[in-house]
Amino acid sequence: MRIVFFLLETLFFFLVACALLRAWMNHLRINMSGQPGRFAIAVTDWLVAPLRRVLPRALAQSRVDWGSLFAAVLLSLAFGALWVLLAASVSAAPGSGVAMATTVLTMAARILIRTVLQGLMILLVGYAILSWVQPQSPVMGTLDRLCAPVLRPLRRVVPLVGGVDLSVLVLIILLQVGLMLLG
C-alpha cells in the first residue's frame, strides 16, 4: 500500500508543481511559449482553462494568475481527499466526518507547502548547475527570472566569496530545513 501512496503523492506533486509554476511564470510575465511554460500549460490547461472562465472579471484580469492558483489548491484538496479515502480503506476503524475533513485540509496544505519548497529547490539546483556548466544556455535566462525574486533578499545579506554567489546554497539549505520541519 505504501507504493500506492507514493505514486499518488508523486502524481499530485507533479500536477500541483506545474500549476504553481504556471502561476509564477505568469506573475513574472515570462513568455509561456518557451520551455518550461509550454509544458506547464500542456499539463494544467485541462483544469486552469475552465477555472478562468468561471472566475469573476476582477480576478480574471488581475496580475495574479488566480486560475492557476485555484487549480493548485483544488489539486491539493483532491490529493487530500484521495489520501483519506485510501487510508480509510486500509484502516479498520471508521473516522468521524470532522476528523476526515481536518485530515483532508491538513494533507492538502502539506502537499501545497511541500511542493512550493521542493519545486523551488529543483529550480535552484538547476540554476546553480547551469550557472557553472553552461551559463549561456537558453533556459538560463528563464531560470534566472524565476529564481531572482527569491534570491534577491539573500543576495543583500550573503556576501560573494571569491566571486562565487553563495545565496543559492544558503536558500537551498533554508528550504531543506523547511522540509524537515514539515516532516
N, C-alpha and C positions, 0 to 999 in steps of 0.2 A: 504494500500500500504506500510505502514511502516513495516509491518510484512514481506513482500517480500524483502524489502531492508535489513532487519535484517538477514533473512535467507541467502540471497546472501552473505552478508558480513561474516557471520559465516562460511559458506562453504568455501569461498576463504581464510579466515584467517586460517582455518584448513589445507587446501592444501598448502598454502604458508609456513606455520609454519613447516610442515613435510618436504618440500623441503629444507628449511633453516637448519633444524635440521640435515638432512642427510648430507648437505654440511659441517656443523660444526663438526659433528662426523667424517667424512672422513678427514677433515683438522687436527683434533686432533689424528687421527689414532686410533680411538676407534673401537673395534671389533663390526661389524654390525650384527653378528649372534645372539646377545642377544637383550633384550629389552632396549631401545626403537628403536634400529636400524632396527630390522626386521619389525616393524610396519611402520617406515618411508619409508622403501624400498617398502613395500606392497602398501602403499598409493600413492607413487610417481613414481614407476617404469614405469608406462604406458607412462609417459612423459619424464623422465630422460633417459631411455634406448635409445629411438630414437635420442634424442639430443646428447648423447655421440657418437653415430655412425656418425653424421654429423660434429662434431667438428674437427677442424684442429688437426693434430697429436701433435703439441706443447701444445695446450690447453688440449687435452685429457690425456696427460702424465704428466701434471704439478701436483704439490702438492695440488693445489686448485681444488675442485670439481666443475668445470665450468658447467657441465651438470646439476647439482642440482641448482646452482645459476641462470643459464639461465632459468630453469624451474620455479623458484620462480619469476623471472622478467616477464616471459610470463604469468604466472598465475595472477600476479598483473595487467598486461595490459588487460588481459581478464576480470578481475573484473571491471576495469575502463570502458571498452567498454560496458559491460553489464549494469553497473550502469548508464552510459549516455543514453543508449537505453531505459532503464526503465524510467529514469527521463524525457526523451523527449516524451515518450508515455503518461505520466501524464500531462506534460506541454502543454499548447495550443500554446505558442509562439515558432516558429521554431528558432533554433540556427544556427549560421554560422559554417562552417566547421572548421575554425581555433579555434573558441571558444570550439567546441566539442572535437577537438584533444587536446587542452590545458587541458580541464577538464578530459579527459581520462588519460593523463600523471599525472595530479595532484592527481587524485584518486588512480592511481597505486602506485605513490610514497608514498602517505599517508598510504595505507594498508601495503605496504612493511615496512615502518618505524614502524608503529603501531605493526605489527607482531613481529618484532625484539624486541621491547621494552616489549610487553606483554608476548612473548614467554620466554624471559629471566627472567621476573618476575615470571612466573609459575615455571620455573626450580629452581629459588632461593627459592621460598616458599616451594617447595617440598624438596629441600636440607636442608633448615632450620628446617622443621618439622621432617624429618628423622634423622637429627643430634641430635635432642633432644629425640625423641621417640624410634627410632630403629637404632642406629649408625652402627650396624653390618649388616644391610640389604644388600643383594647382589647388589641392584640398587644404593646403596650409593656411591660405587666406581665410577660408571658411572657418577652420578650426580656431584661428586667431580671433575672429569676430565672435565666435561662440564662447570662447574662454576668457577673453579680455575683461568683460564686465565683472566677473567674479574674481579675477586675479588683480584687478586694479587696486583695491584697498590693501591687499597684502604687499603689492609692489611698493607702496608708500612706506611700509614698515620694514620689510625684509630687504637688506642691502644686497647689491651684487657682490659676489665673492669670486674674485679672479675673473671677472667678466661674465660669470655664469649667474643666470636668474634662478634663484632657489625658491621663488614664490610658488612655483608649480609643485615642487616637492613638499613644501610646507602645507599647501592646500590638500594634497593627496593624503598626507598624514592626518590632517584635521578631519577629512571625510572618513577615513578609516576609523578614527576614534568615534565619530558619529555613528557609524555602522555597528561598532562594538557596543555602544550604549543602546542602540536599537535592539540588539540581541540577535 
